[in-house]
Amino acid sequence: MDARIDKTLKITTPSDLEIAMTRMFDAPRHLVFDAMTTPEHLKRWLGCAEMPMTACEIDLRVGGAYRFTLRSPDGRDTTLQGVYREIVRPERLVFVERIVLPSYTTDEYQVTSSFADLGGKTRLTTTILHNSKENRDGHLNSGIERGVTPAYDRLADVVAGLA
């Protein structure tokens, strides 16, 4: 890699149950970890202009819960909620999550985020493990990259401001 930061989100499917997303950030991993686990920072990057975050609750401890609610322009709420299973600051974060929509709730899936230290830069790899290939494919085909790419761009701006 050259001196520039690779802003490309790479999405792969390591197995029939997994989606892996990788992106580089031009910031130390402790700042990326903090931006992903602190409500004041999360509110600035998770969600989007079309769906602002209206609730951000985090109990950052093993067994602690979180809840993030995003509101669509028509007033419908989408909630991401889960429980932290493993926290190794600033290296690794593991939690289970489900999405609660007005009409249904998804099956629970596990999310593992790994923060690799690359000399002041961070490679974030987030792997989503579903309980079935059907659920994985549904998530993969939902347009995940259209939501994650701009969110990670905003995350990059947040961590740049923290440095």
C-alpha positions as CSV (number, residue, x, y, z in Angstrom):
1,M,0.0,0.0,0.0
2,D,1.3,3.5,-0.8
3,A,1.3,6.4,1.7
4,R,-2.4,7.2,0.9
5,I,-5.1,5.5,3.0
6,D,-7.2,3.0,1.2
7,K,-10.8,4.2,1.6
8,T,-12.2,1.2,-0.2
9,L,-14.6,-1.0,1.7
10,K,-13.9,-4.6,0.8
11,I,-16.8,-7.1,1.3
12,T,-16.1,-10.8,1.1
13,T,-17.9,-14.0,2.1
14,P,-15.4,-16.2,3.9
15,S,-18.0,-18.9,4.5
16,D,-21.6,-19.7,3.7
17,L,-22.5,-18.0,7.0
18,E,-20.2,-15.0,7.1
19,I,-19.9,-11.5,5.6
20,A,-16.5,-9.8,6.2
21,M,-16.0,-6.1,5.6
22,T,-12.6,-4.5,5.7
23,R,-11.6,-0.8,5.6
24,M,-8.4,1.1,6.4
25,F,-8.6,4.2,8.7
26,D,-5.9,6.8,9.0
27,A,-5.9,6.8,12.8
28,P,-4.6,4.7,15.7
29,R,-6.8,1.8,16.5
30,H,-7.7,3.1,20.0
31,L,-9.4,6.1,18.3
32,V,-11.3,3.9,15.9
33,F,-12.4,1.6,18.8
34,D,-13.5,4.6,20.8
35,A,-15.5,6.0,17.9
36,M,-17.3,2.7,17.6
37,T,-18.1,2.3,21.3
38,T,-18.8,5.8,22.6
39,P,-22.3,7.3,22.1
40,E,-21.2,10.9,21.5
41,H,-19.0,9.6,18.6
42,L,-21.4,6.9,17.3
43,K,-24.2,9.5,16.9
44,R,-21.9,11.4,14.4
45,W,-21.3,8.5,12.0
46,L,-23.8,5.6,12.4
47,G,-27.0,6.2,10.5
48,C,-27.2,8.8,7.8
49,A,-28.8,12.2,6.9
50,E,-31.9,10.3,5.8
51,M,-32.1,8.3,9.0
52,P,-30.7,10.2,11.9
53,M,-30.0,8.4,15.2
54,T,-32.6,9.2,17.8
55,A,-31.4,6.8,20.6
56,C,-27.9,5.6,21.4
57,E,-27.6,3.6,24.6
58,I,-24.4,1.6,25.4
59,D,-23.4,-0.5,28.5
60,L,-19.9,-1.3,27.3
61,R,-19.1,-4.4,29.4
62,V,-19.3,-8.1,28.7
63,G,-23.0,-9.0,29.1
64,G,-23.9,-5.3,28.7
65,A,-26.5,-4.3,26.1
66,Y,-26.8,-1.6,23.5
67,R,-29.6,-0.1,21.5
68,F,-29.3,2.3,18.6
69,T,-32.5,3.7,17.0
70,L,-32.6,5.3,13.5
71,R,-35.7,7.2,12.3
72,S,-36.7,7.2,8.6
73,P,-38.1,10.3,6.9
74,D,-41.6,8.8,7.3
75,G,-41.1,8.5,11.0
76,R,-40.6,4.7,11.2
77,D,-37.9,3.5,13.6
78,T,-35.2,0.9,12.9
79,T,-33.5,-0.4,16.0
80,L,-30.1,-2.2,16.3
81,Q,-29.9,-4.0,19.6
82,G,-27.6,-6.5,21.1
83,V,-25.3,-7.7,23.9
84,Y,-21.6,-7.5,24.1
85,R,-19.9,-10.9,24.4
86,E,-16.2,-9.9,24.3
87,I,-14.4,-6.6,24.7
88,V,-10.6,-6.4,24.3
89,R,-9.8,-2.7,24.0
90,P,-8.6,-1.6,21.4
91,E,-8.1,-5.0,19.6
92,R,-11.5,-6.7,19.4
93,L,-15.2,-6.3,19.9
94,V,-17.7,-9.1,19.7
95,F,-21.5,-8.8,20.1
96,V,-24.7,-10.4,19.1
97,E,-27.2,-8.2,17.3
98,R,-30.6,-8.1,15.8
99,I,-32.5,-5.5,13.8
100,V,-35.9,-4.5,14.9
101,L,-38.2,-3.0,12.2
102,P,-41.8,-1.9,12.5
103,S,-42.9,-5.1,10.6
104,Y,-40.4,-7.7,11.8
105,T,-37.3,-8.6,13.8
106,T,-34.3,-10.3,12.2
107,D,-32.7,-13.4,13.6
108,E,-29.8,-12.7,15.9
109,Y,-26.3,-12.7,14.3
110,Q,-22.8,-12.3,15.8
111,V,-20.5,-9.4,14.9
112,T,-16.8,-9.5,15.4
113,S,-14.7,-6.3,14.8
114,S,-11.0,-6.6,14.8
115,F,-8.8,-3.5,14.9
116,A,-5.3,-4.2,13.4
117,D,-2.6,-1.7,14.4
118,L,-0.6,-0.7,11.2
119,G,1.8,1.9,12.6
120,G,-0.7,4.7,13.4
121,K,-3.3,3.4,10.9
122,T,-6.0,0.9,11.5
123,R,-7.4,-2.0,9.5
124,L,-10.9,-2.6,10.7
125,T,-12.3,-6.0,9.8
126,T,-15.9,-6.7,10.8
127,T,-17.2,-10.2,10.3
128,I,-20.9,-10.9,10.6
129,L,-21.8,-14.5,11.4
130,H,-25.3,-15.6,10.5
131,N,-27.1,-18.8,11.6
132,S,-28.0,-19.8,8.0
133,K,-26.8,-19.2,4.5
134,E,-30.3,-17.8,3.7
135,N,-30.0,-15.1,6.4
136,R,-26.4,-14.3,5.3
137,D,-27.5,-14.0,1.6
138,G,-30.4,-11.8,2.6
139,H,-28.2,-9.5,4.5
140,L,-25.5,-9.5,1.8
141,N,-28.2,-8.7,-0.9
142,S,-29.8,-6.0,1.2
143,G,-27.4,-3.4,-0.2
144,I,-25.1,-3.5,2.8
145,E,-22.3,-1.7,0.9
146,R,-24.6,1.3,0.2
147,G,-25.1,1.8,4.0
148,V,-21.7,0.8,5.3
149,T,-19.5,2.7,2.8
150,P,-20.8,6.2,3.6
151,A,-21.0,5.3,7.3
152,Y,-17.4,4.3,7.3
153,D,-16.5,7.5,5.4
154,R,-18.2,9.5,8.3
155,L,-16.4,7.3,10.8
156,A,-13.1,8.2,9.1
157,D,-14.0,11.9,9.5
158,V,-14.8,11.4,13.2
159,V,-11.6,9.6,14.0
160,A,-9.6,12.3,12.1
161,G,-11.1,14.9,14.4
162,L,-10.1,12.9,17.5
163,A,-6.5,12.6,16.5
